[in-house]
């Protein structure tokens, strides 16, 4: 596998991990504000984009 492709995969994994951590931090709150709910929606969208990108690199 190309070293550049490996580096891209590693970077994607780090970003996916970061987004998951942020989502977990927000979800741990007992009372979510509308802003936190909007953040969760944006993070979910970002997570889908990152995971789709990772999956497409496997093709």
C-alpha positions as CSV (number, residue, x, y, z in Angstrom):
1,X,0.0,0.0,0.0
2,X,1.2,3.5,-0.8
3,X,2.7,5.3,2.1
4,X,0.7,8.5,1.3
5,X,-2.5,6.4,1.4
6,X,-1.5,5.0,4.8
7,X,-0.9,8.5,6.1
8,X,-4.3,9.6,4.9
9,X,-6.0,6.6,6.6
10,X,-4.2,7.3,9.8
11,X,-5.3,11.0,9.7
12,X,-8.9,9.9,9.0
13,X,-8.8,7.5,12.0
14,X,-7.5,10.3,14.2
15,X,-10.3,12.7,13.0
16,X,-12.9,10.0,13.5
17,X,-11.7,9.3,17.0
18,X,-11.7,13.1,17.8
19,X,-15.3,13.5,16.6
20,X,-16.4,10.4,18.6
21,X,-14.8,11.8,21.7
22,X,-16.5,15.2,21.3
23,X,-19.9,13.5,20.7
24,X,-19.4,11.4,23.8
25,X,-18.6,14.5,25.9
26,X,-21.7,16.3,24.7
27,X,-23.9,13.2,25.2
28,X,-22.6,12.8,28.8
29,X,-24.3,16.1,29.7
30,X,-27.6,15.7,31.6
31,X,-29.4,18.6,30.0
32,X,-28.5,19.4,26.4
33,X,-28.9,22.9,25.1
34,X,-30.2,23.6,21.6
35,X,-26.6,24.5,20.7
36,X,-25.3,21.2,21.9
37,X,-27.9,19.4,19.9
38,X,-26.9,21.3,16.8
39,X,-23.3,20.4,17.5
40,X,-24.2,16.7,17.8
41,X,-26.0,16.9,14.4
42,X,-22.9,18.5,12.8
43,X,-20.6,16.0,14.4
44,X,-22.8,13.1,13.2
45,X,-22.7,14.6,9.7
46,X,-18.9,15.0,9.9
47,X,-18.5,11.4,11.2
48,X,-20.5,10.1,8.3
49,X,-18.4,12.0,5.8
50,X,-15.1,10.8,7.4
51,X,-16.2,7.2,7.6
52,X,-17.5,7.3,4.0
53,X,-14.2,8.7,2.9
54,X,-12.3,6.0,4.8
55,X,-14.5,3.3,3.2
56,X,-14.0,4.7,-0.3
57,X,-10.2,4.6,0.2
58,X,-10.5,0.8,0.6
59,X,-12.0,0.4,-2.9
